[in-house]
């Protein structure tokens, strides 16, 4: 086997508890010809100092310190410094098996693939593997994209893979620095679009730590907007390759699966694909909005309207908020309306008779008539395949 240089890029941000274990696992690789690039992305704990101490321990290690700019900029900084013919990524709070890069490098050479994917351990409990195979993208590109986007056939994360350097560098060159969610999926799709062959290894070499508070496991309100930004980014990529018209249905399904997954996380329960949407969105531009109703229609309206950057959901209220359990979202009772400033209150219920009852109650509470709005919810006319 050849001894080509592998550059391993490790973004680090406020993970002082874990970063030493991560670095040690890379240093102990049986494949020795490594360039280990640690990017301290503006850490405010001891992570940066820990990285610096390793400079004295291993000549293969290089450290970049920068202001906190997010994962895309951090990985781009590593890619710019990378000298290897091949590129690997390890998140700074994870760790890898000693022979990971030896195995992936051997498979890369044996198969002449553009990148190699391996299995991984999640929480050191769940083993995620696939059968060993080589995928010819020239014949199966669209089919493989569908498996990645809709079936999570392989993890979209870049840490379980070894890439040819020129391919992954081209992919990251196309990414917006402001991308805060799913940048590895966008980069992976570009690699699939530009690559010829992928190899899958059927063993686990990567230990993925699921850590509360990490960027990939935050469930705040902005996460929904980031989901839409990721979707828009994917659509733009496919348009630039002239592929979007062929996979438009696939992208619709991907979007609603993503929304369902988001709502499942915040609600800690299964959430079906959105059924309803608010049609008259021109009314919302520049407005402060209250959504009244936390049932199915209200939930779908909330997911839809939070997407828009030209208006703001000021509150989500319900007559009986205690009936609903939405983690990370504050659902209020209607008494908050007395002291709240807003421009429009949308009644999010299906039946007009119920909407009339709610409107009358709001009028009795002193809510101005012109601020109250109800329209019959529109139902998404989506392919039945969107309900998986």
Secondary structure as GFF3:
##gff-version 3
##sequence-region A 1 388
A	DSSP	beta_strand	6	12	.	.	.	ID=ss1
A	DSSP	alpha_helix	19	27	.	.	.	ID=ss2
A	DSSP	beta_strand	34	41	.	.	.	ID=ss3
A	DSSP	alpha_helix	47	55	.	.	.	ID=ss4
A	DSSP	beta_strand	61	66	.	.	.	ID=ss5
A	DSSP	alpha_helix	71	81	.	.	.	ID=ss6
A	DSSP	beta_strand	86	89	.	.	.	ID=ss7
A	DSSP	beta_strand	95	96	.	.	.	ID=ss8
A	DSSP	alpha_helix	100	111	.	.	.	ID=ss9
A	DSSP	beta_strand	115	122	.	.	.	ID=ss10
A	DSSP	beta_strand	126	128	.	.	.	ID=ss11
A	DSSP	beta_strand	133	136	.	.	.	ID=ss12
A	DSSP	alpha_helix	137	151	.	.	.	ID=ss13
A	DSSP	three_ten_helix	158	160	.	.	.	ID=ss14
A	DSSP	beta_strand	161	164	.	.	.	ID=ss15
A	DSSP	alpha_helix	165	173	.	.	.	ID=ss16
A	DSSP	alpha_helix	183	194	.	.	.	ID=ss17
A	DSSP	beta_strand	197	208	.	.	.	ID=ss18
A	DSSP	three_ten_helix	215	217	.	.	.	ID=ss19
A	DSSP	alpha_helix	222	240	.	.	.	ID=ss20
A	DSSP	alpha_helix	244	267	.	.	.	ID=ss21
A	DSSP	beta_strand	276	277	.	.	.	ID=ss22
A	DSSP	three_ten_helix	281	284	.	.	.	ID=ss23
A	DSSP	beta_strand	288	292	.	.	.	ID=ss24
A	DSSP	alpha_helix	296	305	.	.	.	ID=ss25
A	DSSP	beta_strand	312	317	.	.	.	ID=ss26
A	DSSP	three_ten_helix	321	323	.	.	.	ID=ss27
A	DSSP	beta_strand	331	332	.	.	.	ID=ss28
A	DSSP	three_ten_helix	334	339	.	.	.	ID=ss29
A	DSSP	beta_strand	344	347	.	.	.	ID=ss30
A	DSSP	alpha_helix	352	364	.	.	.	ID=ss31
A	DSSP	three_ten_helix	369	371	.	.	.	ID=ss32
A	DSSP	beta_strand	372	373	.	.	.	ID=ss33
A	DSSP	beta_strand	378	379	.	.	.	ID=ss34
A	DSSP	three_ten_helix	384	387	.	.	.	ID=ss35
###
